[in-house]
Structure formats: structure tokens, C-alpha cells
Amino acid sequence: MKLVPASLEEQVNRVDRQRSLYIGIANALVAVWSVYRVIWGFYLAMTFDWVAGAMVPQLLLWGVIGVISGVVAFAFLNRYFKAS
């Protein structure tokens, strides 16, 4: 079962192995930071009811950023560990 889209995998395979590690780690850090921001946003929305409406766009934005960077990190780290 393929988790990475074929077009993304084709482009990732063009990148040097060492550079794949750097890009994968950087995107993994962005994904972790996005998860932190989403958790913090939910905490603020539950604590202060009056900011819940204003937090919705930020939560959606950081959620999308986290998912995209997670997929990219998985693709590049997968490329690094499977290449020999």
C-alpha cells in the first residue's frame, strides 16, 4: 500500500539522499510544531470562550500545514532510509 502519491514520490526520488534527510527532518519539525499549535489553540478555545470563533481559521491553517508537512516529511525520510 502506497502512502505517498506517485507524483510526489517521483519528484522526491530525484533529490540527493543526504538532502532528503535534511528536508525530511525540517518538515518533521514543522509537523510537530503544527501539532503543538493546534493543541495550544484548542486549549485557548476551551479556556476562553470568547476567542473560540477567532481561533477556527488558525486551527484549520495549522492543521493543513501539519498534514502537508507530515506527508512531505514521510516521503523524504522514506526516500532516505530506503535508498542505499
Secondary structure, DSSP 8 states (H G I E B T S, - for coil): ---S-HHHHHHHTTS-HHHHHHHHHHHHHHHHHHHHHHHHHHHHHHH-GGGHHHHHHHHHHHHHHHHHHHHHHHHHHHHHHH--
